[in-house]
């Protein structure tokens, strides 16, 4: 259930927003201005392109690279293919991801690399491949990182960005607070005691108690000596018995020829009994070993420099004045969709309230709306923890039509009308979200070319509610910015007002 009263309580929203999602969505306009300034400082305006490239290849970690390639392809209108190089690997971690150039990539192609922290070894390998194939390389990454160094070796263009802030444990969506007791016992090395005045001269490694090493001890300096003469004997107060802590195995019991070490007891959230890392299946539902999704505004820190680049090579009309208009449009949407605005005049809060307890079916009309719809569906899953499906019109009428007649239909109800519903979980009902990248046509001839009327008729004929978003008149980049901003705020409000998701 969505707590709709929370939507109209700005202070409560601020307390619930432990991940800084609202600020991340509201600062999109500022990110556009900072990224445009970084692109100008990188010398994009001084580039002298020798014609259009054959294709633009986009590579990077996370959904930001996916959405960037999607939007660049939609904004270019198909004049040049924009291809996403998808990452492979055993886990979504920087050191585990790998990218590979297509076999046809060569000197006529441009490789655009996006990296929020510039620490992916796989991207460095990809840049090296592109250099040997003769591809032009441009990267949006912080300077002084491995990715930036690889671009410089490849004689490419680096557009410097600020390093992505790493969320503190209290700022994440998951309980990453260290346990009160060490998960593997309480012996030496489990926790460092407070250092006294005599310990200030020589810092000790983290996780180890301070102390002067014994000359007879074979341990390295800075590690606790285990065989000092003043150390109490085993079993005496002040020293744990064998097996209670540290690395000492327990003493064998009489008759046990093969003693086994004591099994560690994992703390809640540690990688323990449950395969997903929690001590129980119930705890696993609240534990995620991977980093939470980045704030929505991070997209604009990556997309804006690449918009300036594709404007320079003639793929998209996005000169500096257009980027300034995009930043202004994002600021205006942030004012309309801010937490201080009431729900009835806030399109993002209204959409979030309408999607409470619903399975969003995001139907899009237009290439720009299709890219925004796919990002909205990903955000609902990554930020709000809600399933969502996206499809383009008119094919959505066929591919999602069965969802409007089955168990997710708006009018679906079990046979027993007089049953007791108090103990039943809330039923998930389909709701259509219609996104369009242009205003409704006023010309009857142009209206006949739109599939939106058929979408409305199909939804209403099956008692399925429908929400519609369409932008005001503006340029294509501004239209994309408005749709992205509203859906970003809607996903954030849905995450904050849902129980247990903030």
C-alpha positions as a Python dict, from the first residue, in 0.01 Angstrom:
ca = {
    (1, 'X'): (0, 0, 0),
    (2, 'X'): (114, 351, -79),
    (3, 'X'): (102, 602, 205),
    (4, 'X'): (-60, 887, 11),
    (5, 'X'): (-58, 1113, 317),
    (6, 'X'): (322, 1104, 302),
    (7, 'X'): (316, 1260, -45),
    (8, 'X'): (175, 1585, 94),
    (9, 'X'): (416, 1599, 390),
    (10, 'X'): (746, 1750, 266),
    (11, 'X'): (924, 1706, 599),
    (12, 'X'): (822, 1341, 621),
    (13, 'X'): (939, 1287, 263),
    (14, 'X'): (1275, 1439, 350),
    (15, 'X'): (1311, 1205, 647),
    (16, 'X'): (1214, 905, 436),
    (17, 'X'): (1458, 996, 158),
    (18, 'X'): (1766, 837, 311),
    (19, 'X'): (1921, 782, -34),
    (20, 'X'): (1897, 1142, -153),
    (21, 'X'): (1672, 1049, -445),
    (22, 'X'): (1468, 1370, -442),
    (23, 'X'): (1779, 1584, -447),
    (24, 'X'): (1925, 1366, -723),
    (25, 'X'): (1616, 1425, -937),
    (26, 'X'): (1596, 1796, -858),
    (27, 'X'): (1959, 1869, -944),
    (28, 'X'): (1927, 1747, -1305),
    (29, 'X'): (1931, 2102, -1439),
    (30, 'X'): (2247, 2184, -1247),
    (31, 'X'): (2411, 1867, -1377),
    (32, 'X'): (2334, 1974, -1733),
    (33, 'X'): (2505, 2311, -1679),
    (34, 'X'): (2810, 2156, -1515),
    (35, 'X'): (2842, 1890, -1785),
    (36, 'X'): (2804, 2147, -2063),
    (37, 'X'): (3082, 2353, -1904),
    (38, 'X'): (3303, 2042, -1882),
    (39, 'X'): (3238, 1968, -2250),
    (40, 'X'): (3337, 2320, -2347),
    (41, 'X'): (3656, 2297, -2139),
    (42, 'X'): (3740, 1968, -2311),
    (43, 'X'): (3746, 2150, -2646),
    (44, 'X'): (3445, 1996, -2818),
    (45, 'X'): (3368, 2328, -2987),
    (46, 'X'): (3713, 2320, -3151),
    (47, 'X'): (3667, 1978, -3309),
    (48, 'X'): (3685, 1965, -3687),
    (49, 'X'): (3499, 1647, -3781),
    (50, 'X'): (3571, 1495, -4121),
    (51, 'X'): (3214, 1397, -4204),
    (52, 'X'): (2974, 1180, -4010),
    (53, 'X'): (3084, 853, -3852),
    (54, 'X'): (2945, 524, -3976),
    (55, 'X'): (2812, 439, -3628),
    (56, 'X'): (2836, 543, -3265),
    (57, 'X'): (2915, 271, -3011),
    (58, 'X'): (2826, 334, -2645),
    (59, 'X'): (2973, 133, -2358),
    (60, 'X'): (2957, 174, -1983),
    (61, 'X'): (2833, 15, -1660),
    (62, 'X'): (2478, 30, -1534),
    (63, 'X'): (2154, 145, -1689),
    (64, 'X'): (2289, 497, -1754),
    (65, 'X'): (2484, 378, -2058),
    (66, 'X'): (2180, 183, -2179),
    (67, 'X'): (1953, 487, -2155),
    (68, 'X'): (2218, 714, -2309),
    (69, 'X'): (2245, 494, -2618),
    (70, 'X'): (1866, 468, -2637),
    (71, 'X'): (1817, 845, -2621),
    (72, 'X'): (2099, 925, -2864),
    (73, 'X'): (1950, 682, -3115),
    (74, 'X'): (1605, 839, -3078),
    (75, 'X'): (1732, 1197, -3098),
    (76, 'X'): (1945, 1126, -3405),
    (77, 'X'): (1640, 1003, -3592),
    (78, 'X'): (1823, 704, -3735),
    (79, 'X'): (2068, 916, -3933),
    (80, 'X'): (2353, 715, -3781),
    (81, 'X'): (2314, 384, -3596),
    (82, 'X'): (2376, 413, -3220),
    (83, 'X'): (2468, 74, -3075),
    (84, 'X'): (2502, -21, -2711),
    (85, 'X'): (2787, -260, -2628),
    (86, 'X'): (2636, -464, -2349),
    (87, 'X'): (2850, -572, -2060),
    (88, 'X'): (2903, -934, -1964),
    (89, 'X'): (3038, -1081, -1644),
    (90, 'X'): (2960, -1283, -1336),
    (91, 'X'): (2842, -985, -1130),
    (92, 'X'): (2759, -615, -1179),
    (93, 'X'): (3088, -512, -1018),
    (94, 'X'): (3356, -293, -1171),
    (95, 'X'): (3619, -565, -1178),
    (96, 'X'): (3386, -834, -1316),
    (97, 'X'): (3238, -655, -1619),
    (98, 'X'): (3373, -706, -1970),
    (99, 'X'): (3300, -540, -2303),
    (100, 'X'): (3395, -645, -2657),
    (101, 'X'): (3388, -447, -2981),
    (102, 'X'): (3171, -580, -3262),
    (103, 'X'): (3366, -753, -3535),
    (104, 'X'): (3280, -486, -3791),
    (105, 'X'): (3401, -188, -3580),
    (106, 'X'): (3683, 6, -3743),
    (107, 'X'): (3821, 350, -3832),
    (108, 'X'): (3481, 482, -3944),
    (109, 'X'): (3320, 436, -3603),
    (110, 'X'): (3317, 634, -3278),
    (111, 'X'): (3337, 468, -2938),
    (112, 'X'): (3176, 666, -2653),
    (113, 'X'): (3264, 535, -2307),
    (114, 'X'): (3073, 639, -1995),
    (115, 'X'): (3205, 565, -1648),
    (116, 'X'): (3091, 733, -1326),
    (117, 'X'): (3412, 645, -1138),
    (118, 'X'): (3653, 539, -1416),
    (119, 'X'): (3765, 223, -1237),
    (120, 'X'): (3644, -52, -1474),
    (121, 'X'): (3935, -263, -1609),
    (122, 'X'): (3706, -402, -1877),
    (123, 'X'): (3656, -55, -2023),
    (124, 'X'): (4032, -4, -2036),
    (125, 'X'): (4063, -326, -2240),
    (126, 'X'): (3781, -209, -2469),
    (127, 'X'): (3951, 126, -2527),
    (128, 'X'): (4273, -53, -2614),
    (129, 'X'): (4083, -269, -2866),
    (130, 'X'): (3927, 41, -3021),
    (131, 'X'): (4267, 207, -3052),
    (132, 'X'): (4413, -91, -3237),
    (133, 'X'): (4108, -101, -3467),
    (134, 'X'): (4140, 268, -3548),
    (135, 'X'): (3816, 381, -3382),
    (136, 'X'): (3782, 735, -3252),
    (137, 'X'): (3746, 725, -2874),
    (138, 'X'): (3571, 970, -2640),
    (139, 'X'): (3505, 909, -2273),
    (140, 'X'): (3301, 1079, -2002),
    (141, 'X'): (3490, 991, -1683),
    (142, 'X'): (3684, 1154, -1399),
    (143, 'X'): (4044, 1251, -1469),
    (144, 'X'): (4323, 1058, -1304),
    (145, 'X'): (4135, 730, -1326),
    (146, 'X'): (4234, 415, -1520),
    (147, 'X'): (3970, 482, -1784),
    (148, 'X'): (4091, 838, -1839),
    (149, 'X'): (4451, 719, -1863),
    (150, 'X'): (4352, 456, -2120),
    (151, 'X'): (4179, 722, -2331),
    (152, 'X'): (4487, 942, -2323),
    (153, 'X'): (4702, 649, -2436),
    (154, 'X'): (4454, 591, -2719),
    (155, 'X'): (4482, 960, -2816),
    (156, 'X'): (4113, 1006, -2756),
    (157, 'X'): (3903, 1284, -2605),
    (158, 'X'): (3837, 1281, -2232),
    (159, 'X'): (3550, 1488, -2090),
    (160, 'X'): (3620, 1518, -1720),
    (161, 'X'): (3341, 1471, -1470),
    (162, 'X'): (3335, 1477, -1093),
    (163, 'X'): (3378, 1134, -934),
    (164, 'X'): (3052, 966, -845),
    (165, 'X'): (2986, 999, -470),
    (166, 'X'): (2987, 668, -289),
    (167, 'X'): (2678, 633, -67),
    (168, 'X'): (2740, 600, 303),
    (169, 'X'): (2588, 297, 477),
    (170, 'X'): (2306, 511, 613),
    (171, 'X'): (2233, 650, 267),
    (172, 'X'): (2166, 319, 97),
    (173, 'X'): (1845, 131, 45),
    (174, 'X'): (1970, -172, 232),
    (175, 'X'): (2075, -235, 590),
    (176, 'X'): (2452, -225, 563),
    (177, 'X'): (2514, -123, 924),
    (178, 'X'): (2803, -325, 1072),
    (179, 'X'): (2680, -576, 1329),
    (180, 'X'): (2729, -498, 1695),
    (181, 'X'): (2943, -808, 1734),
    (182, 'X'): (3193, -946, 1488),
    (183, 'X'): (3039, -1230, 1284),
    (184, 'X'): (3336, -1458, 1344),
    (185, 'X'): (3389, -1423, 1717),
    (186, 'X'): (3526, -1162, 1950),
    (187, 'X'): (3894, -1253, 1969),
    (188, 'X'): (4202, -1053, 1868),
    (189, 'X'): (4162, -881, 1534),
    (190, 'X'): (3783, -852, 1561),
    (191, 'X'): (3775, -495, 1690),
    (192, 'X'): (4034, -233, 1773),
    (193, 'X'): (4023, -84, 2122),
    (194, 'X'): (4046, 287, 2171),
    (195, 'X'): (4403, 408, 2134),
    (196, 'X'): (4566, 580, 2429),
    (197, 'X'): (4811, 868, 2422),
    (198, 'X'): (5107, 638, 2373),
    (199, 'X'): (4953, 494, 2058),
    (200, 'X'): (4938, 823, 1871),
    (201, 'X'): (5300, 802, 1752),
    (202, 'X'): (5251, 489, 1543),
    (203, 'X'): (4920, 430, 1361),
    (204, 'X'): (4798, 74, 1357),
    (205, 'X'): (4628, -107, 1069),
    (206, 'X'): (4248, -98, 1091),
    (207, 'X'): (4087, -391, 1267),
    (208, 'X'): (4394, -473, 1483),
    (209, 'X'): (4465, -367, 1845),
    (210, 'X'): (4744, -128, 1913),
    (211, 'X'): (5054, -250, 2092),
    (212, 'X'): (5429, -276, 2070),
    (213, 'X'): (5546, -593, 1899),
    (214, 'X'): (5766, -822, 2101),
    (215, 'X'): (6122, -869, 1975),
    (216, 'X'): (6074, -1245, 1992),
    (217, 'X'): (5747, -1237, 1804),
    (218, 'X'): (5764, -1345, 1441),
    (219, 'X'): (5470, -1127, 1349),
    (220, 'X'): (5507, -815, 1139),
    (221, 'X'): (5520, -473, 1304),
    (222, 'X'): (5179, -340, 1390),
    (223, 'X'): (5021, -684, 1450),
    (224, 'X'): (4945, -812, 1799),
    (225, 'X'): (5202, -1047, 1945),
    (226, 'X'): (5042, -1376, 2043),
    (227, 'X'): (5322, -1524, 2259),
    (228, 'X'): (5428, -1235, 2480),
    (229, 'X'): (5539, -1336, 2833),
    (230, 'X'): (5277, -1108, 2990),
    (231, 'X'): (4993, -1271, 2797),
    (232, 'X'): (4766, -1478, 3026),
    (233, 'X'): (4755, -1850, 2977),
    (234, 'X'): (4470, -2006, 2780),
    (235, 'X'): (4147, -2008, 2973),
    (236, 'X'): (4253, -1724, 3208),
    (237, 'X'): (4064, -1396, 3213),
    (238, 'X'): (4173, -1148, 2949),
    (239, 'X'): (4240, -1407, 2679),
    (240, 'X'): (3978, -1600, 2482),
    (241, 'X'): (3986, -1974, 2500),
    (242, 'X'): (4091, -2161, 2186),
    (243, 'X'): (3819, -2149, 1925),
    (244, 'X'): (3643, -1841, 2064),
    (245, 'X'): (3818, -1589, 1843),
    (246, 'X'): (4116, -1520, 1619),
    (247, 'X'): (4253, -1804, 1413),
    (248, 'X'): (4329, -2063, 1685),
    (249, 'X'): (4135, -2388, 1631),
    (250, 'X'): (3954, -2544, 1925),
    (251, 'X'): (4127, -2808, 2130),
    (252, 'X'): (4032, -3163, 2033),
    (253, 'X'): (3798, -3340, 2265),
    (254, 'X'): (3884, -3687, 2397),
    (255, 'X'): (3805, -3948, 2137),
    (256, 'X'): (3782, -3699, 1850),
    (257, 'X'): (4051, -3794, 1604),
    (258, 'X'): (3954, -3528, 1351),
    (259, 'X'): (3870, -3205, 1530),
    (260, 'X'): (3664, -2955, 1334),
    (261, 'X'): (3694, -2579, 1370),
    (262, 'X'): (3403, -2396, 1520),
    (263, 'X'): (3157, -2286, 1253),
    (264, 'X'): (3129, -1908, 1232),
    (265, 'X'): (2794, -1753, 1303),
    (266, 'X'): (2716, -1495, 1034),
    (267, 'X'): (2562, -1169, 1138),
    (268, 'X'): (2236, -1049, 981),
    (269, 'X'): (2310, -936, 628),
    (270, 'X'): (2642, -1120, 604),
    (271, 'X'): (2703, -1382, 339),
    (272, 'X'): (2594, -1673, 552),
    (273, 'X'): (2337, -1947, 553),
    (274, 'X'): (2106, -1820, 282),
    (275, 'X'): (2241, -1830, -77),
    (276, 'X'): (2156, -1460, -119),
    (277, 'X'): (2370, -1365, 176),
    (278, 'X'): (2118, -1336, 458),
    (279, 'X'): (2080, -1558, 759),
    (280, 'X'): (1723, -1645, 661),
    (281, 'X'): (1502, -1618, 351),
    (282, 'X'): (1303, -1341, 516),
    (283, 'X'): (1618, -1136, 575),
    (284, 'X'): (1734, -1204, 219),
    (285, 'X'): (1439, -1006, 89),
    (286, 'X'): (1582, -693, 251),
    (287, 'X'): (1947, -758, 169),
    (288, 'X'): (2117, -685, -161),
    (289, 'X'): (2492, -743, -191),
    (290, 'X'): (2517, -502, -483),
    (291, 'X'): (2520, -125, -481),
    (292, 'X'): (2181, 48, -501),
    (293, 'X'): (2070, 234, -810),
    (294, 'X'): (2224, 576, -873),
    (295, 'X'): (2012, 890, -835),
    (296, 'X'): (1812, 973, -1149),
    (297, 'X'): (2001, 1295, -1221),
    (298, 'X'): (2326, 1108, -1289),
    (299, 'X'): (2199, 1042, -1642),
    (300, 'X'): (2237, 1408, -1738),
    (301, 'X'): (2600, 1423, -1625),
    (302, 'X'): (2673, 1159, -1891),
    (303, 'X'): (2421, 1247, -2161),
    (304, 'X'): (2495, 1620, -2183),
    (305, 'X'): (2861, 1597, -2297),
    (306, 'X'): (2765, 1337, -2556),
    (307, 'X'): (2485, 1563, -2681),
    (308, 'X'): (2744, 1836, -2732),
    (309, 'X'): (2962, 1587, -2919),
    (310, 'X'): (2691, 1458, -3154),
    (311, 'X'): (2585, 1816, -3218),
    (312, 'X'): (2937, 1893, -3332),
    (313, 'X'): (2947, 1598, -3571),
    (314, 'X'): (2602, 1680, -3709),
    (315, 'X'): (2381, 1406, -3567),
    (316, 'X'): (2162, 1601, -3322),
    (317, 'X'): (2081, 1970, -3297),
    (318, 'X'): (2203, 2044, -2944),
    (319, 'X'): (2416, 2362, -2943),
    (320, 'X'): (2502, 2532, -2611),
    (321, 'X'): (2187, 2747, -2618),
    (322, 'X'): (1969, 2435, -2651),
    (323, 'X'): (2146, 2273, -2358),
    (324, 'X'): (2079, 2586, -2155),
    (325, 'X'): (1709, 2560, -2246),
    (326, 'X'): (1713, 2196, -2139),
    (327, 'X'): (1859, 2293, -1802),
    (328, 'X'): (1591, 2562, -1760),
    (329, 'X'): (1318, 2314, -1853),
    (330, 'X'): (1448, 2064, -1598),
    (331, 'X'): (1447, 2334, -1330),
    (332, 'X'): (1086, 2424, -1409),
    (333, 'X'): (979, 2060, -1392),
    (334, 'X'): (1161, 2026, -1059),
    (335, 'X'): (956, 2318, -927),
    (336, 'X'): (630, 2163, -1050),
    (337, 'X'): (718, 1817, -916),
    (338, 'X'): (894, 1921, -596),
    (339, 'X'): (789, 1784, -255),
    (340, 'X'): (636, 2119, -155),
    (341, 'X'): (375, 2100, -433),
    (342, 'X'): (43, 1938, -345),
    (343, 'X'): (-48, 1612, -513),
    (344, 'X'): (-342, 1751, -709),
    (345, 'X'): (-115, 1995, -898),
    (346, 'X'): (199, 1781, -902),
    (347, 'X'): (206, 1549, -1207),
    (348, 'X'): (474, 1324, -1058),
    (349, 'X'): (294, 1275, -726),
    (350, 'X'): (-33, 1217, -911),
    (351, 'X'): (125, 949, -1127),
    (352, 'X'): (284, 783, -823),
    (353, 'X'): (-50, 773, -642),
    (354, 'X'): (-220, 627, -949),
    (355, 'X'): (41, 352, -975),
    (356, 'X'): (-3, 239, -614),
    (357, 'X'): (-96, -129, -615),
    (358, 'X'): (-83, -140, -995),
    (359, 'X'): (117, -324, -1259),
    (360, 'X'): (226, -38, -1488),
    (361, 'X'): (194, -111, -1858),
    (362, 'X'): (398, 169, -2014),
    (363, 'X'): (269, 222, -2369),
    (364, 'X'): (466, 470, -2577),
    (365, 'X'): (411, 649, -2907),
    (366, 'X'): (717, 795, -3076),
    (367, 'X'): (1085, 707, -3062),
    (368, 'X'): (1165, 954, -2785),
    (369, 'X'): (872, 836, -2575),
    (370, 'X'): (982, 476, -2629),
    (371, 'X'): (1327, 551, -2486),
    (372, 'X'): (1174, 735, -2190),
    (373, 'X'): (925, 454, -2130),
    (374, 'X'): (1196, 190, -2117),
    (375, 'X'): (1392, 400, -1868),
    (376, 'X'): (1079, 455, -1658),
    (377, 'X'): (1017, 80, -1640),
    (378, 'X'): (1378, 21, -1532),
    (379, 'X'): (1359, 295, -1268),
    (380, 'X'): (1040, 152, -1121),
    (381, 'X'): (1218, -177, -1069),
    (382, 'X'): (1557, -44, -955),
    (383, 'X'): (1442, 250, -738),
    (384, 'X'): (1084, 175, -634),
    (385, 'X'): (1102, -206, -638),
    (386, 'X'): (792, -228, -860),
    (387, 'X'): (753, -450, -1169),
    (388, 'X'): (664, -269, -1490),
    (389, 'X'): (637, -357, -1859),
    (390, 'X'): (709, -124, -2149),
    (391, 'X'): (601, -163, -2512),
    (392, 'X'): (559, 60, -2815),
    (393, 'X'): (230, 135, -2983),
    (394, 'X'): (63, -7, -3181),
    (395, 'X'): (230, -343, -3105),
    (396, 'X'): (156, -295, -2734),
    (397, 'X'): (-214, -348, -2805),
    (398, 'X'): (-136, -705, -2911),
    (399, 'X'): (156, -793, -2682),
    (400, 'X'): (-10, -660, -2364),
    (401, 'X'): (-371, -727, -2459),
    (402, 'X'): (-384, -1055, -2268),
    (403, 'X'): (-287, -873, -1947),
    (404, 'X'): (-607, -671, -1970),
    (405, 'X'): (-826, -982, -1979),
    (406, 'X'): (-652, -1211, -1727),
    (407, 'X'): (-587, -1196, -1356),
    (408, 'X'): (-434, -847, -1381),
    (409, 'X'): (-739, -695, -1550),
    (410, 'X'): (-894, -398, -1376),
    (411, 'X'): (-1235, -567, -1346),
    (412, 'X'): (-1102, -909, -1244),
    (413, 'X'): (-1251, -1047, -921),
    (414, 'X'): (-1284, -1396, -772),
    (415, 'X'): (-1623, -1566, -781),
    (416, 'X'): (-1694, -1533, -409),
    (417, 'X'): (-1806, -1172, -390),
    (418, 'X'): (-1897, -1194, -18),
    (419, 'X'): (-1562, -1332, 98),
    (420, 'X'): (-1369, -1169, 384),
    (421, 'X'): (-1101, -946, 222),
    (422, 'X'): (-934, -828, 543),
    (423, 'X'): (-665, -1096, 547),
    (424, 'X'): (-603, -1089, 171),
    (425, 'X'): (-301, -911, 20),
    (426, 'X'): (-365, -622, -211),
    (427, 'X'): (-439, -742, -564),
    (428, 'X'): (-210, -619, -841),
    (429, 'X'): (-410, -463, -1124),
    (430, 'X'): (-284, -349, -1459),
    (431, 'X'): (-279, 24, -1529),
    (432, 'X'): (-183, 174, -1862),
    (433, 'X'): (64, 463, -1865),
    (434, 'X'): (49, 631, -2205),
    (435, 'X'): (360, 833, -2293),
    (436, 'X'): (372, 1049, -2606),
    (437, 'X'): (661, 1260, -2727),
    (438, 'X'): (441, 1517, -2898),
    (439, 'X'): (116, 1695, -2807),
    (440, 'X'): (-214, 1555, -2925),
    (441, 'X'): (-275, 1663, -3285),
    (442, 'X'): (-561, 1903, -3345),
    (443, 'X'): (-582, 1824, -3716),
    (444, 'X'): (-830, 1536, -3773),
    (445, 'X'): (-616, 1395, -4052),
    (446, 'X'): (-310, 1381, -3822),
    (447, 'X'): (-517, 1237, -3538),
    (448, 'X'): (-615, 942, -3755),
    (449, 'X'): (-247, 845, -3778),
    (450, 'X'): (-214, 812, -3400),
    (451, 'X'): (-269, 484, -3217),
    (452, 'X'): (-346, 661, -2888),
    (453, 'X'): (-726, 653, -2940),
    (454, 'X'): (-716, 277, -2996),
    (455, 'X'): (-508, 238, -2678),
    (456, 'X'): (-762, 435, -2476),
    (457, 'X'): (-1053, 235, -2617),
    (458, 'X'): (-887, -99, -2542),
    (459, 'X'): (-801, -2, -2185),
    (460, 'X'): (-1140, 144, -2100),
    (461, 'X'): (-1327, -146, -2261),
    (462, 'X'): (-1159, -377, -2010),
    (463, 'X'): (-1216, -149, -1709),
    (464, 'X'): (-845, -70, -1695),
    (465, 'X'): (-743, 274, -1571),
    (466, 'X'): (-513, 483, -1785),
    (467, 'X'): (-266, 764, -1706),
    (468, 'X'): (-137, 992, -1980),
    (469, 'X'): (172, 1208, -2008),
    (470, 'X'): (248, 1431, -2302),
    (471, 'X'): (487, 1727, -2314),
    (472, 'X'): (424, 2086, -2413),
    (473, 'X'): (549, 2227, -2740),
    (474, 'X'): (928, 2242, -2750),
    (475, 'X'): (1232, 2104, -2925),
    (476, 'X'): (1307, 1735, -2924),
    (477, 'X'): (1575, 1749, -2655),
    (478, 'X'): (1353, 1960, -2430),
    (479, 'X'): (1064, 1717, -2480),
    (480, 'X'): (1284, 1429, -2375),
    (481, 'X'): (1400, 1626, -2072),
    (482, 'X'): (1045, 1700, -1957),
    (483, 'X'): (926, 1341, -1990),
    (484, 'X'): (1238, 1208, -1819),
    (485, 'X'): (1208, 1451, -1529),
    (486, 'X'): (840, 1379, -1458),
    (487, 'X'): (886, 1002, -1469),
    (488, 'X'): (1201, 1025, -1257),
    (489, 'X'): (1014, 1213, -985),
    (490, 'X'): (721, 970, -1006),
    (491, 'X'): (951, 671, -950),
    (492, 'X'): (1113, 848, -654),
    (493, 'X'): (780, 932, -489),
    (494, 'X'): (660, 576, -540),
    (495, 'X'): (975, 453, -368),
    (496, 'X'): (951, 693, -74),
    (497, 'X'): (580, 646, -2),
    (498, 'X'): (591, 266, -23),
    (499, 'X'): (639, 96, 316),
    (500, 'X'): (992, -28, 377),
    (501, 'X'): (1143, 113, 55),
    (502, 'X'): (1300, 438, 174),
}
